[in-house]
Amino acid sequence: MPKPDDRSDNVEHLQEHIENTYANLDDAEDFLAAHGHDMRDAQADAMRDKNRRRREAIEGFRDEIGDEAQRGE
């Protein structure tokens, strides 16, 4: 028998993902600020691209939190 779909803690998990992603984004920006001038352009560009994807992921997590809130109404 399949386990029931328990979404009661989804918002909590999504919020943790947002916090972790922000921490990674901040760490990468701090690293770039401190060491970007020593990096090859391709490496710095790759870090900037990854941070752009992190920002997009955060938006997606927020959208999912909104979806979960609507399901709970």
N, C-alpha and C positions, 0 to 999 in steps of 0.2 A: 504494500500500500504506500503511495507517495506521501511525503511529508507535506503538511499544509503550508501554504505560502504565508509566512509570517513577515510582514513588512513593518512591524511596530518600531523597529530601531533603524529603519532606513535613513531617516532625517539625521539621526545622530552620526551614522556612518558617513553620510555625505558631508556633514559639517567637518568631520575629522579629515576627510579627503581635501576639503577646501583649505583647512588650516595647514596641513602638510604641504600642499601645493604652494601656498603662499610662502611657507618657510623655504622651500626649495628655490622658488623664484627670487626671494630676497637674498639668499645665499649666493645664487648665481650673479645677481646684480652687484652685490658687494665684491665678489671675486673679479668681475669684469672691471669695476671701478679701480680696484687695487692693482690688477695684473693685466688688464686688457691691452695696455701699451706694449707688453712683453709677448703677447700672443700673436700667432700668425692670424692674418685677416680671416681666413677660412674657419679657424677655431672660434674666434670671437663671433663671427657671423652665425656659426652653428649654435652657440650658446644663446644668442639673441633670438634665433628662430625657435629654439626650445622654449624660451620664456614666452614667446608669442603663443605657442601651443599651450603652455601652462595657463595663460590668461583665458584662452578659449575654453580650456577644460573647466576652469573655475566658473565661467558663465554657464557651461553645461550642467555642472553640479547644482548651481543655483536654480536653473530651470527645473531640474529633477526635484529639488526641494519644494518648489512651487507646485509641481504635479502631485507630490506626496501630500501636500497640505490640502489640495483640492479633493483627493481621494478620501481624506479623513473627515471631510465635512459631512 
